[in-house]
């Protein structure tokens, strides 16, 4: 193996991270070599003993259920021996795990967790709180709602008006968002039925601003009202008749109650034309879980409409406008449009401000609107980069200055993140760029009233449930899941507390990964790969670097794919017993989702155009990926530690040489 | 406060638990007063150091990223100070938590976790594995599948034919089960469409045993085939044409793809009468999450048909037969019947063998069948009671002998648990009677082929995904969720390993809670409550004791409810600053779900009949509940520790006296 090619001089600012003004991030993680082991051990022991002595102080007069003499029995000793032995076995097994913590891991969006979240999780887990209801989690339910309010503030939501909670992950959070969106969009139809049943007149604010009586609107008009207007209508409905009557009337006409099968028949009966099935628009790069979600909700994957992306993998606003206009011409209701903030493959950030502008134009020109959801599961925490300590926004120029980059981020990037404040719902995974243990997803609603549309009891019933019952004390009422770990809330809470969601904490952390990713991208672009050539995807919006390796002997797309697949295999743990010097991952861009993005790549690879590529079908285009979640990659470490940018480039070149013969014998 | 009433002599076998032949359970938990703190601390430290030295041995030549000199910087020291201070604050907050670990907690199904699961969780969490795919969790994905196979064996499923995985909890597991059920029940409709499109003939085995050509069956016949027959049909379909063609044809006709709205229209077009909307049968006592589930799936809560329960809160098989016969007469398709093993309120175990007999009769007499799901989220682990160490079944008499009870469990209870092996799917929550940390639900499928009906890629595509790819390596393909904690799998695995799922481990543990619950039930029944009277619900099927307190001055249902609500408030943490001597919980039996069960209770309370009760509407009947998950309640502890059965009874009587004046001034 040849030595690493030297990094081009002056190509990157070389302020070592540990000489940065604030070296607090060196205390944030256990560290690649467990450098902070003392700290973590001290805190873990503290939390454990603290818990034990809480137990011992709870009714000390109860004495000891398990006595020292019990511990001298054969049964006890055998049980301890078994437990210790099996734990040793488990610990040995775990060593086959993935070294996410190392600078040598440059694969998926996996790193290690903050010490704060590890200790928060462990400390709370000992108490076994269940956040389904505060009766089983008086402390951690409160922490969960605090965490949601912190995230809401970071996004720019009004904490008094918004609401949110944690979920097991992004799939459940996104599922819940779309479930709510469906209930919002179809609510005016139910309200029209309820108004008729109750013999009352009700109005809704139409996209143009005029007010329309729900009994006089067409079905098409009923399903085209802004979420704000719908929730105002929902609130007005509860004032026109006794609560129990409203509940009965609304239930009798709600999709949730009636179910899709009868609903479709009723619409046909009541309105003649029941309209085509409602669709969900997603950026073509959206996560595969959206397909599960629309299938499970009964919407059907045929109704998942992919909006083409541009060559930066961002939803193309012009394509979105075309899609909306075409659907509108066919009178196809749009349940929701899903914009992505941080695609899982490329970390692309949709220009959400431009997406919002398309919705405004649709309201103005077409009298059409829809629910807008931001899937910020991966990228949501990047909004912390845009926040000053006092909560105001940083400018792009300020961020560039602290990142020591001349051109990144641009104003458009900042505007896109600021626009999250206007989305009707946002999902964001603390267990991704929040660096906390699984499971921790989150959903935030801009308008807290929306949660009532999926609640299991009508709101008027709740105060009767128990003396002093506060509506937020039973989360299970508003959320899809039931029993859930309070420990997760404590983990996120403690991590947010020591690393605030602004430039001092998460903003700084994520900024550094963005610098690291751009340093890697720049170095890959200028490195000497000998006979090999690298085709880089554009600089990432956040911190995922994608690339394809190439060689003149590879003349077909199939050969290029096989070559890159071979590199992946050699730089991954997919082969049993493998110990690669670096670990990367790969994805496969497929048609039609990536049709709008692959053209420049295919051109640079010289393996045909989009048409040839489409014809190749499921094979797609293999793309190698390196997620930079490691805040320490932004600058070379102090010698003699190797630099994992130049080291990786050397390993990649070596792997290319190693792989080529197996593809081109 | 008066002293505790003496326990009636001879009313209970008094072998102290720590003198039982096998005292290993004393090593299973941290203990009410943290008696096993040394053990847990030793293992936690071991796991942490073991992990740290794994990191240090991974490429030691990389040196140290965080250096000792960094730790001497102001930034580092400030960060550590903040973290330590905030952790102290969190630890102080957590002390307002619920003392689930104490014998004084007799409320929800919450206790402490096994030491094995705590240490398993912590040890694996340090590695941050994500069980969405084995690429991010080579060890813990395997452990998850092992855990599922262990549960499958306990239920009596064939491990080679069945399949399962962990979920975030019971709601997601039940949701997934019903999602799969819907895909199974409607598959023949899609197959008929696909067969026509492909120009092939396909047969399905009809309930009576005859084979029917799918293109000649009516819609009613297509939706009435056993899950086994449907999965055989599904498998046969893949043999009649090239895989890509089958995939295209099947997708074109599947509900998942088409979505409910278009599906209903197509059925009407293709078959004339599209049949009424498909329903889901549930025991009337089923958990409230089933309502969320049918709403979210688009089935609609109108289609949730409650099957009455008997006075033991078990689904009434005669009522089930009547329901099936009536639905069948109206040609209403039954998507699934949900039987409950361990209701969350009463721990009632449906006579699943009798439910299965009803399905067989429906197949024989009505040519009607359905998917059968067992919601064993709470009670599933009780199946461990029925297993010998060698895997064979224990008889009821054997179990009675080891429980030292004369009459419990009866043969019917054992048969009901044995019948789980015949359910098409079973959900079971390790984070309930598995005594492991949240989140840990599980779903088991009797026939692993069913998972393909919700998989995101057609099966033939998968082998092409990567060299050596094993289909089980990407769990995300078959399951609803995505990223999920590998730590949870390690926790369940280690706990199952030290406490096997048979009479030696979980069987013994749960048996003891059943003994404790019956001891509590017996003592409540014979205790002297002075002027007060207790109305006990029947002895529980597992370990939840329910009761209502009464006094002659309480003449209406409303007064009895207010009195019991008052007792609950005094014996709970619902009031700020409360420090009750014991903690219980309560539920509210509501109409129509409990119509079949409340008659004897209302009679004994002397507050009217079912008709009066129904008229009272949402108020229902307040019932106090004590879940006995504490294995140490089965016998009084060695003196001087107080017995938490007699102590609880004394506190309950005192609370009655304290509460009455506030209800009857």
Contacts between the chains, C-beta under 8 A, distances in Angstrom:
chain1	res1	chain2	res2	distance
A	18	B	66	7.5
A	18	B	67	6.7
A	18	B	69	7.7
A	18	B	70	4.7
A	18	B	73	7.6
A	21	B	75	7.7
A	22	B	75	4.7
A	23	B	70	5.7
A	23	B	73	4.5
A	23	B	74	7.9
A	23	B	75	3.6
A	23	B	76	5.5
A	24	B	75	4.2
A	24	B	76	6.5
A	24	B	78	6.2
A	24	B	79	3.7
A	25	B	79	7.8
A	26	B	66	4.6
A	26	B	70	4.5
A	26	B	71	7.3
A	26	B	73	7.7
A	26	B	75	7.4
A	26	B	76	5.4
A	26	B	79	7.8
A	27	B	71	7.8
A	27	B	75	7.8
A	27	B	76	4.9
A	27	B	79	3.7
A	27	B	80	5.3
A	27	B	83	7.0
A	28	B	79	6.9
A	30	B	52	7.3
A	30	B	55	7.5
A	30	B	126	7.8
A	31	B	55	7.7
A	31	B	64	7.7
A	31	B	65	6.1
A	31	B	66	4.6
A	32	B	55	6.6
A	32	B	62	6.8
A	32	B	64	7.9
A	32	B	65	4.8
A	32	B	66	7.8
A	33	B	55	5.4
A	33	B	56	4.9
A	33	B	58	7.9
A	33	B	60	7.7
A	33	B	62	7.2
A	33	B	63	7.8
A	33	B	64	5.5
A	33	B	65	7.0
A	34	B	51	7.4
A	34	B	52	3.4
A	34	B	53	7.2
A	34	B	55	4.4
A	34	B	56	5.6
A	35	B	64	5.6
A	35	B	65	6.8
A	35	B	66	3.9
A	35	B	67	7.6
A	36	B	66	6.6
A	37	B	48	7.4
A	37	B	49	7.3
A	37	B	52	4.2
A	39	B	80	6.3
A	39	B	83	8.0
A	40	B	48	6.6
A	41	B	45	6.6
A	41	B	48	5.7
A	41	B	49	7.4
A	43	B	83	7.4
A	43	B	84	7.1
A	43	B	87	5.9
A	44	B	44	6.1
A	44	B	45	7.8
A	44	B	48	6.2
A	45	B	41	6.7
A	45	B	44	7.8
A	45	B	45	7.1
A	46	B	87	7.2
A	46	B	91	7.7
A	47	B	87	7.0
A	47	B	91	6.3
A	48	B	37	7.3
A	48	B	40	6.6
A	48	B	41	5.7
A	48	B	44	6.2
A	49	B	37	7.3
A	49	B	41	7.4
A	50	B	91	4.7
A	51	B	34	7.4
A	51	B	91	7.8
A	51	B	94	7.7
A	52	B	30	7.3
A	52	B	34	3.5
A	52	B	37	4.2
A	53	B	34	7.2
A	54	B	94	7.9
A	54	B	95	5.4
A	55	B	30	7.5
A	55	B	31	7.7
A	55	B	32	6.6
A	55	B	33	5.4
A	55	B	34	4.3
A	55	B	99	7.6
A	55	B	101	6.1
A	55	B	102	7.7
A	56	B	33	4.9
A	56	B	34	5.5
A	58	B	33	7.9
A	58	B	99	5.1
A	58	B	102	5.9
A	58	B	104	7.9
A	59	B	102	6.9
A	59	B	104	6.3
A	60	B	33	7.7
A	61	B	642	7.3
A	62	B	32	6.8
A	62	B	33	7.2
A	62	B	102	7.4
A	62	B	103	7.0
A	62	B	104	7.5
A	62	B	641	5.7
A	62	B	642	6.1
A	62	B	644	8.0
A	63	B	33	7.8
A	63	B	637	7.3
A	63	B	640	5.9
A	63	B	641	3.6
A	63	B	642	7.8
A	64	B	31	7.7
A	64	B	32	8.0
A	64	B	33	5.5
A	64	B	35	5.6
A	64	B	641	6.9
A	65	B	31	6.1
A	65	B	32	4.8
A	65	B	33	7.0
A	65	B	35	6.8
A	65	B	103	7.1
A	65	B	632	5.2
A	65	B	637	5.8
A	65	B	641	6.7
A	66	B	18	7.6
A	66	B	26	4.6
A	66	B	31	4.5
A	66	B	32	7.9
A	66	B	35	3.9
A	66	B	36	6.6
A	67	B	18	6.8
A	67	B	35	7.6
A	67	B	638	6.9
A	69	B	18	7.7
A	70	B	18	4.7
A	70	B	23	5.8
A	70	B	26	4.5
A	71	B	26	7.3
A	71	B	27	7.7
A	73	B	18	7.6
A	73	B	23	4.6
A	73	B	26	7.7
A	74	B	23	7.9
A	75	B	21	7.7
A	75	B	22	4.7
A	75	B	23	3.6
A	75	B	24	4.3
A	75	B	26	7.4
A	75	B	27	7.8
A	76	B	23	5.5
A	76	B	24	6.5
A	76	B	26	5.4
A	76	B	27	4.9
A	78	B	24	6.2
A	79	B	24	3.7
A	79	B	25	7.8
A	79	B	26	7.7
A	79	B	27	3.7
A	79	B	28	6.9
A	79	B	498	7.0
A	80	B	27	5.2
A	80	B	39	6.3
A	82	B	498	5.2
A	83	B	27	7.0
A	83	B	39	8.0
A	83	B	43	7.4
A	83	B	115	6.6
A	83	B	116	5.7
A	83	B	119	7.8
A	83	B	494	8.0
A	83	B	498	5.0
A	84	B	43	7.1
A	86	B	116	7.4
A	86	B	494	6.1
A	86	B	497	4.8
A	86	B	498	5.7
A	87	B	43	5.9
A	87	B	46	7.2
A	87	B	47	7.0
A	87	B	116	7.7
A	87	B	119	6.0
A	87	B	120	7.5
A	87	B	123	7.0
A	87	B	494	6.7
A	90	B	120	6.4
A	90	B	123	6.3
A	90	B	124	7.6
A	90	B	490	6.4
A	90	B	493	7.4
A	90	B	494	5.7
A	91	B	46	7.7
A	91	B	47	6.3
A	91	B	50	4.7
A	91	B	51	7.8
A	91	B	123	6.2
A	93	B	139	5.1
A	93	B	143	7.9
A	94	B	51	7.7
A	94	B	54	7.9
A	94	B	123	6.6
A	94	B	124	6.2
A	94	B	127	5.4
A	94	B	139	5.6
A	94	B	490	7.5
A	95	B	54	5.4
A	96	B	138	5.5
A	96	B	139	5.3
A	97	B	127	4.3
A	97	B	129	6.0
A	97	B	137	7.5
A	97	B	138	6.5
A	97	B	139	5.5
A	97	B	140	7.8
A	98	B	127	7.7
A	98	B	129	7.3
A	98	B	135	7.8
A	98	B	136	6.3
A	98	B	137	7.6
A	98	B	138	6.9
A	99	B	55	7.6
A	99	B	58	5.2
A	100	B	127	7.8
A	100	B	128	5.5
A	101	B	55	6.1
A	101	B	128	7.9
A	102	B	55	7.7
A	102	B	58	5.9
A	102	B	59	6.8
A	102	B	62	7.4
A	103	B	62	7.0
A	103	B	65	7.1
A	104	B	58	7.9
A	104	B	59	6.3
A	104	B	62	7.5
A	107	B	135	7.9
A	108	B	130	7.9
A	108	B	135	7.3
A	108	B	136	5.7
A	110	B	128	6.4
A	110	B	130	6.2
A	110	B	136	5.7
A	111	B	128	7.7
A	112	B	128	5.9
A	113	B	125	7.8
A	113	B	128	5.9
A	115	B	83	6.7
A	116	B	83	5.7
A	116	B	86	7.4
A	116	B	87	7.7
A	118	B	125	6.9
A	118	B	126	7.3
A	119	B	83	7.9
A	119	B	87	6.0
A	120	B	87	7.5
A	120	B	90	6.4
A	121	B	125	6.8
A	122	B	122	5.9
A	122	B	125	7.8
A	123	B	87	7.0
A	123	B	90	6.3
A	123	B	91	6.1
A	123	B	94	6.5
A	124	B	90	7.7
A	124	B	94	6.2
A	125	B	113	7.8
A	125	B	118	6.9
A	125	B	121	6.8
A	125	B	122	7.8
A	125	B	437	5.3
A	126	B	30	7.8
A	126	B	118	7.3
A	127	B	94	5.4
A	127	B	97	4.3
A	127	B	98	7.7
A	127	B	100	7.8
A	128	B	100	5.5
A	128	B	101	8.0
A	128	B	110	6.4
A	128	B	111	7.7
A	128	B	112	6.0
A	128	B	113	6.0
A	128	B	437	6.8
A	128	B	438	7.6
A	129	B	97	6.0
A	129	B	98	7.4
A	130	B	108	7.9
A	130	B	110	6.2
A	130	B	438	6.1
A	135	B	98	7.8
A	135	B	107	7.9
A	135	B	108	7.3
A	135	B	572	7.3
A	135	B	573	7.4
A	135	B	574	6.9
A	135	B	585	7.1
A	136	B	98	6.3
A	136	B	108	5.8
A	136	B	110	5.7
A	137	B	97	7.5
A	137	B	98	7.6
A	138	B	96	5.5
A	138	B	97	6.5
A	138	B	98	6.9
A	138	B	573	6.5
A	139	B	93	5.1
A	139	B	94	5.5
A	139	B	96	5.3
A	139	B	97	5.5
A	140	B	97	7.8
A	143	B	93	7.9
A	168	B	168	3.4
A	168	B	169	7.6
A	168	B	172	7.0
A	168	B	439	6.1
A	168	B	481	6.1
A	168	B	484	6.8
A	169	B	168	7.6
A	169	B	481	5.8
A	169	B	482	5.7
A	169	B	483	4.8
A	169	B	484	6.3
A	170	B	482	6.1
A	170	B	483	6.8
A	171	B	480	6.5
A	171	B	481	5.1
A	171	B	482	4.5
A	171	B	483	8.0
A	172	B	168	7.0
A	172	B	172	6.9
A	172	B	480	7.9
A	172	B	481	6.4
A	175	B	296	7.6
A	175	B	480	7.9
A	179	B	296	5.3
A	255	B	298	7.6
A	255	B	300	7.3
A	256	B	295	4.1
A	256	B	300	6.7
A	256	B	301	6.4
A	257	B	295	7.5
A	257	B	300	5.8
A	257	B	301	5.0
A	257	B	302	5.4
A	258	B	300	5.1
A	258	B	302	5.9
A	259	B	260	8.0
A	259	B	277	5.3
A	259	B	294	7.5
A	259	B	298	6.3
A	259	B	299	5.1
A	259	B	300	2.1
A	259	B	301	7.7
A	259	B	302	6.1
A	259	B	303	5.1
A	260	B	260	3.4
A	260	B	261	6.2
A	260	B	264	7.1
A	260	B	298	4.3
A	260	B	299	7.7
A	260	B	300	7.0
A	261	B	260	6.1
A	261	B	264	5.2
A	261	B	274	7.7
A	261	B	276	7.9
A	261	B	277	3.7
A	261	B	278	7.2
A	261	B	300	7.6
A	262	B	276	8.0
A	262	B	277	5.1
A	262	B	300	6.8
A	262	B	302	7.1
A	263	B	300	7.4
A	264	B	260	7.1
A	264	B	261	5.1
A	264	B	264	4.6
A	264	B	265	6.9
A	265	B	264	6.9
A	274	B	261	7.7
A	276	B	261	7.9
A	276	B	262	8.0
A	277	B	259	5.3
A	277	B	261	3.7
A	277	B	262	5.1
A	278	B	261	7.2
A	287	B	482	7.7
A	288	B	456	5.7
A	288	B	476	7.9
A	289	B	476	8.0
A	289	B	482	5.4
A	291	B	456	5.9
A	292	B	454	7.5
A	292	B	456	6.1
A	292	B	480	6.2
A	294	B	259	7.5
A	295	B	256	4.1
A	295	B	257	7.6
A	295	B	454	7.4
A	296	B	175	7.6
A	296	B	179	5.3
A	296	B	296	7.4
A	296	B	297	6.5
A	296	B	454	7.9
A	296	B	480	6.7
A	297	B	296	6.5
A	297	B	297	7.0
A	297	B	298	5.8
A	298	B	255	7.6
A	298	B	259	6.3
A	298	B	260	4.3
A	298	B	297	5.8
A	298	B	298	2.6
A	298	B	299	7.4
A	299	B	259	5.1
A	299	B	260	7.7
A	299	B	298	7.4
A	300	B	255	7.3
A	300	B	256	6.7
A	300	B	257	5.8
A	300	B	258	5.1
A	300	B	259	2.0
A	300	B	260	7.0
A	300	B	261	7.6
A	300	B	262	6.8
A	300	B	263	7.4
A	301	B	256	6.3
A	301	B	257	5.0
A	301	B	259	7.7
A	302	B	257	5.4
A	302	B	258	5.8
A	302	B	259	6.1
A	302	B	262	7.1
A	303	B	259	5.2
A	429	B	483	7.3
A	431	B	483	6.3
A	432	B	483	7.8
A	437	B	125	5.3
A	437	B	128	6.9
A	437	B	485	6.7
A	437	B	487	7.0
A	438	B	128	7.6
A	438	B	130	6.1
A	438	B	483	5.9
A	438	B	484	6.0
A	438	B	485	3.8
A	438	B	486	7.6
A	438	B	487	7.2
A	439	B	168	6.0
A	439	B	439	5.7
A	439	B	483	7.5
A	439	B	484	6.0
A	439	B	485	5.4
A	454	B	292	7.5
A	454	B	295	7.4
A	454	B	296	7.9
A	456	B	288	5.7
A	456	B	291	5.9
A	456	B	292	6.1
A	461	B	618	6.5
A	464	B	618	7.3
A	466	B	565	7.6
A	466	B	569	7.9
A	466	B	574	6.5
A	467	B	565	7.6
A	467	B	569	6.1
A	467	B	574	7.3
A	468	B	574	6.9
A	468	B	575	7.3
A	476	B	288	7.9
A	476	B	289	8.0
A	480	B	171	6.5
A	480	B	172	8.0
A	480	B	175	7.9
A	480	B	292	6.2
A	480	B	296	6.6
A	481	B	168	6.1
A	481	B	169	5.9
A	481	B	171	5.1
A	481	B	172	6.5
A	482	B	169	5.7
A	482	B	170	6.1
A	482	B	171	4.5
A	482	B	287	7.7
A	482	B	289	5.4
A	483	B	169	4.8
A	483	B	170	6.7
A	483	B	171	8.0
A	483	B	429	7.3
A	483	B	431	6.3
A	483	B	432	7.8
A	483	B	438	5.9
A	483	B	439	7.5
A	484	B	168	6.8
A	484	B	169	6.3
A	484	B	438	6.0
A	484	B	439	6.0
A	485	B	437	6.7
A	485	B	438	3.8
A	485	B	439	5.4
A	486	B	438	7.6
A	487	B	437	7.0
A	487	B	438	7.2
A	490	B	90	6.4
A	490	B	94	7.5
A	493	B	90	7.4
A	494	B	86	6.1
A	494	B	87	6.7
A	494	B	90	5.7
A	497	B	86	4.9
A	498	B	79	7.1
A	498	B	82	5.2
A	498	B	83	5.0
A	498	B	86	5.7
A	565	B	466	7.5
A	565	B	467	7.5
A	569	B	466	7.9
A	569	B	467	6.2
A	572	B	135	7.3
A	573	B	135	7.4
A	573	B	138	6.5
A	574	B	135	6.9
A	574	B	466	6.6
A	574	B	467	7.5
A	574	B	468	6.7
A	575	B	468	7.2
A	585	B	135	7.1
A	618	B	461	6.4
A	618	B	464	7.2
A	632	B	65	5.2
A	637	B	63	7.3
A	637	B	65	5.8
A	638	B	67	6.9
A	640	B	63	5.9
A	641	B	62	5.7
A	641	B	63	3.6
A	641	B	64	6.9
A	641	B	65	6.7
A	642	B	61	7.3
A	642	B	62	6.0
A	642	B	63	7.8
